Amino acid sequence: MKKIAIIGAGIVGSTVAYYLSKSDMTVTIFDEGHGQATKAAAGIICPWFSRRRHKAWYRLARSGADFYQELLSDLKNDGIATDFYDQSGALLLKSRPEYLEELRELAESRLVESPLIGSLSVQTLAEAQKSFPDLAGFDKGILASGAARVEGSQLTETLIEASGFSLLKEKAELKRLSDGTYDVNGQVFDSVLLACGAWLPDILEPLGYQVDVSPQKGQLRDYYFDDLETGHNPVIIPEGEIDVIPFAGGKVSVGASHEKNMGFDLTVNERILADFEVRAQDFFPKITEAIKTRDRVGIRAYTEDFCPFIGEVPGLKGVYAVSGLGSSGLTTGPLLGKMLSQLVMGQQTALSASDYLISRYIKK
Ligand SMILES: Cc1cc2nc3c(=O)[nH]c(=O)nc-3n(C[C@H](O)[C@H](O)[C@H](O)COP(=O)(O)OP(=O)(O)OC[C@H]3O[C@@H](n4cnc5c(N)ncnc54)[C@H](O)[C@@H]3O)c2cc1C
């Protein structure tokens, strides 16, 4: 029986653990956890309005959004609740009507390959208020009914628990042994899966690798309303950096920042979060009545061309890595986790891994 170590239990590591639990492999998961991007994420799954021209990236993003349906069905078949995911829709706001029309045309051209988008409709403020009464400050928006929001930490906890594998909350170090196996914190493994997010360079650089992965800080704030049912309100995506993300039970998140050159700094920047709140008031004035419950800070992983990668680490047989998921990793992460499980089990991957070649980003 093959012994596998998974290092990192964010969205990638927890998904690969869940799918490997359906094999006969023995798996141990290591997760240090501080600054994990998945726990801090806003959780918006809505890739179809992206104007990025990187075709392989877009294929991954739209297929990643679709893949949630397979993951949900697999979990439901195992008798596991999936209320971490809800297709409550997304309302995109633009300052000019022609920008809205361009967006609608773009998403409509993608409907055939991505029916998950659902219905697309341009809504007036009065129409939008029927599903989200407290909205204000815009004339029209475009609603995509199939967009979803995900509770990242609830999803990873669900997957790890469903896997039944043990999770060691410790920082892992990787060493290659002379017989071709690997030592991780004193235990020996046949294969090691690096799902370390922005921390991938830390684990590979001591082994002589250069890794094109850089950290980017992101923070957002969670609010709570005791008099508002927010469960099925759409996510609001205005122009600029902030989004307003309603979750079930009166919880609303506002964020998130994209802060470069901050390294792995996890301190909350009150000025940035207060500024987000002021900007959110334009569209959702009631935010001033909410109780601030929690600030979340996480570190995203970026590659130079903003595309994730997946594959066997060149020169380290049996060691596989996924990283570089950037700001859309809750969208692409589950599919990449599934693909990682397929690579380790010697199966064909859902998308061609050669479109996300690891050797472009990791060099000896
Ligand atoms: C504020 C914010 C908002 C976001 N919003 C969205 C969104 O709306 N939609 C979307 O699609 N994406 C969003 N993202 C992006 C998404 O969250 C990430 O791309 C994704 O979660 C990355 O997942 P991951 O598994 O690769 O890494 P992570 O979730 O960062 O997990 C990596 C884990 O590995 C652990 N680790 C690393 N090295 C070691 C080691 N040596 N030993 C032990 N453990 C180790 C870390 O501690 C961490 O727990 C957002 C991100 C942030 C920060």
The ligand as an SDF file (V2000), in Angstrom:
LIG
                    3D

 53 58  0  0  0  0  0  0  0  0999 V2000
   -8.9100   37.5990    0.9300 C   0  0  0  0  0  0  0  0  0  0  0  0
   -9.0340   36.5640   -0.1450 C   0  0  0  0  0  0  0  0  0  0  0  0
  -10.2020   36.5130   -0.9130 C   0  0  0  0  0  0  0  0  0  0  0  0
  -10.3310   35.5320   -1.9170 C   0  0  0  0  0  0  0  0  0  0  0  0
  -11.5090   35.4650   -2.6080 N   0  0  0  0  0  0  0  0  0  0  0  0
  -11.6750   34.4990   -3.5590 C   0  0  0  0  0  0  0  0  0  0  0  0
  -12.9080   34.3640   -4.2510 C   0  0  0  0  0  0  0  0  0  0  0  0
  -13.8610   35.1050   -3.9910 O   0  0  0  0  0  0  0  0  0  0  0  0
  -13.0250   33.4150   -5.2100 N   0  0  0  0  0  0  0  0  0  0  0  0
  -12.0050   32.5880   -5.5210 C   0  0  0  0  0  0  0  0  0  0  0  0
  -12.1640   31.7220   -6.4050 O   0  0  0  0  0  0  0  0  0  0  0  0
  -10.8080   32.6550   -4.8580 N   0  0  0  0  0  0  0  0  0  0  0  0
  -10.6250   33.5960   -3.9020 C   0  0  0  0  0  0  0  0  0  0  0  0
   -9.4300   33.7190   -3.2450 N   0  0  0  0  0  0  0  0  0  0  0  0
   -8.2940   32.8760   -3.6580 C   0  0  0  0  0  0  0  0  0  0  0  0
   -8.2930   31.5180   -3.0010 C   0  0  0  0  0  0  0  0  0  0  0  0
   -8.6500   31.6330   -1.6560 O   0  0  0  0  0  0  0  0  0  0  0  0
   -6.8960   30.8530   -3.1000 C   0  0  0  0  0  0  0  0  0  0  0  0
   -6.3740   30.9330   -4.3990 O   0  0  0  0  0  0  0  0  0  0  0  0
   -6.9700   29.3820   -2.7050 C   0  0  0  0  0  0  0  0  0  0  0  0
   -7.6540   29.2550   -1.4900 O   0  0  0  0  0  0  0  0  0  0  0  0
   -5.5540   28.7770   -2.5960 C   0  0  0  0  0  0  0  0  0  0  0  0
   -5.6980   27.4620   -2.1120 O   0  0  0  0  0  0  0  0  0  0  0  0
   -4.4130   26.5740   -1.8270 P   0  0  0  0  0  0  0  0  0  0  0  0
   -4.9310   25.2740   -1.3130 O   0  0  0  0  0  0  0  0  0  0  0  0
   -3.5330   26.5690   -3.0330 O   0  0  0  0  0  0  0  0  0  0  0  0
   -3.5860   27.3650   -0.7020 O   0  0  0  0  0  0  0  0  0  0  0  0
   -3.9680   27.7440    0.7950 P   0  0  0  0  0  0  0  0  0  0  0  0
   -5.4280   27.8260    0.9920 O   0  0  0  0  0  0  0  0  0  0  0  0
   -3.1660   28.9470    1.1470 O   0  0  0  0  0  0  0  0  0  0  0  0
   -3.4680   26.4910    1.6370 O   0  0  0  0  0  0  0  0  0  0  0  0
   -2.1030   26.1980    1.7530 C   0  0  0  0  0  0  0  0  0  0  0  0
   -1.8910   25.5530    3.1270 C   0  0  0  0  0  0  0  0  0  0  0  0
   -0.6020   24.9430    3.1590 O   0  0  0  0  0  0  0  0  0  0  0  0
   -0.0580   25.1370    4.4420 C   0  0  0  0  0  0  0  0  0  0  0  0
    1.3970   24.9690    4.3540 N   0  0  0  0  0  0  0  0  0  0  0  0
    2.2590   25.5700    3.5090 C   0  0  0  0  0  0  0  0  0  0  0  0
    3.5190   25.1350    3.7060 N   0  0  0  0  0  0  0  0  0  0  0  0
    3.4400   24.2220    4.7080 C   0  0  0  0  0  0  0  0  0  0  0  0
    4.3870   23.4290    5.3700 C   0  0  0  0  0  0  0  0  0  0  0  0
    5.6950   23.4540    5.0550 N   0  0  0  0  0  0  0  0  0  0  0  0
    3.9670   22.5940    6.3600 N   0  0  0  0  0  0  0  0  0  0  0  0
    2.6460   22.5350    6.7020 C   0  0  0  0  0  0  0  0  0  0  0  0
    1.6930   23.2850    6.0960 N   0  0  0  0  0  0  0  0  0  0  0  0
    2.0950   24.1150    5.1180 C   0  0  0  0  0  0  0  0  0  0  0  0
   -0.4660   26.5650    4.7770 C   0  0  0  0  0  0  0  0  0  0  0  0
   -0.3490   26.8010    6.1630 O   0  0  0  0  0  0  0  0  0  0  0  0
   -1.9050   26.5830    4.2610 C   0  0  0  0  0  0  0  0  0  0  0  0
   -2.7870   26.1480    5.2920 O   0  0  0  0  0  0  0  0  0  0  0  0
   -9.2720   34.6550   -2.2050 C   0  0  0  0  0  0  0  0  0  0  0  0
   -8.0980   34.7190   -1.4300 C   0  0  0  0  0  0  0  0  0  0  0  0
   -7.9850   35.6570   -0.4020 C   0  0  0  0  0  0  0  0  0  0  0  0
   -6.7290   35.6730    0.4190 C   0  0  0  0  0  0  0  0  0  0  0  0
  1  2  1  0
  2  3  1  0
  2 52  2  0
  3  4  2  0
  4  5  1  0
  4 50  1  0
  5  6  2  0
  6  7  1  0
  6 13  1  0
  7  8  2  0
  7  9  1  0
  9 10  1  0
 10 11  2  0
 10 12  1  0
 12 13  2  0
 13 14  1  0
 14 15  1  0
 14 50  1  0
 15 16  1  0
 16 17  1  0
 16 18  1  0
 18 19  1  0
 18 20  1  0
 20 21  1  0
 20 22  1  0
 22 23  1  0
 23 24  1  0
 24 25  2  0
 24 26  1  0
 24 27  1  0
 27 28  1  0
 28 29  2  0
 28 30  1  0
 28 31  1  0
 31 32  1  0
 32 33  1  0
 33 34  1  0
 33 48  1  0
 34 35  1  0
 35 36  1  0
 35 46  1  0
 36 37  1  0
 36 45  1  0
 37 38  2  0
 38 39  1  0
 39 40  1  0
 39 45  2  0
 40 41  1  0
 40 42  2  0
 42 43  1  0
 43 44  2  0
 44 45  1  0
 46 47  1  0
 46 48  1  0
 48 49  1  0
 50 51  2  0
 51 52  1  0
 52 53  1  0
M  END
$$$$
